[in-house]
Amino acid sequence: MKKNKKKKLKTHRGAAKRFKITSTGKIMRWHSGKRHLLGTKRPRRQRKLANKVEVNPADVPNVRRALPYGI
């Protein structure tokens, strides 16, 4: 007799590449705007863009849904 098992949830691969979950559970993202046209951007601005920042609280539920196993 077959038992009804809950299906595995798939991780959204695009989200897995864009977000990281810290050991404390915060979701971090990288800044945009550092791929090209860097000659016009000041070094201080480029350094700030290199850092990660926490995801906006309004977007956290959507990101968690895309990453069901906390990649």
N, C-alpha and C positions, 0 to 999 in steps of 0.2 A: 504494500500500500504506500502511495506517495504522500509525503507531507508537504504542505504549502510552506515553502521557505520564502523569507523576505529577500527580494532581489538586492544584489550589491549595487551601491550607488557609484556612478562614474564621476571621476574628477574632471573638471573642466581644464583641459591641458593649457589653454591660453592663460587662465587665471593662475595655474600652478607656476607658470613662468614669470608672472608679474608680481606675485605677492609671496611674502614669507611670514610664517607665524612664529613668534618668539616663544621661548620656554615659559614665559609668563602669560601667554595667550594673546598678546597684542598682534595685530595684523599690520605689517609694514609694507610700504610701497616705495618705488624709486621715483625721483623727479623726472619730468619730461623736459625736453629742450636742450639736450646736450649731445645730439648726434651730428649736427652740421651747423654751419654758420657760426662757428665758435670764435672766429677772429673778431667779431663785433661785441662779444660778451666779455666783460671784465673778469679778471682772474678770481676776484672775491665771489662773484656771482657763480662762476663755474664750480668753485669749491662747495658752495652751498647746494648747488644742483647735484653734486656727487653723493650727498648724504641721503639716507633713507628717512622717511617720515611716516608717522602713523596714519592709517586710513581714517577718513572722516567717519564719525560714529553713525551717520545716516547710511553709509555704504557697507557697513560691517555685516549686516544680515545677508546681503546679496553675495558678498565674498565668501562667507561661511557656507552658504548653500552651494557655491561653486567648488568649494574645497571640503567635502564631507569628512575626509579623514585627516584634515589638518596638515597638508603637505608643507 
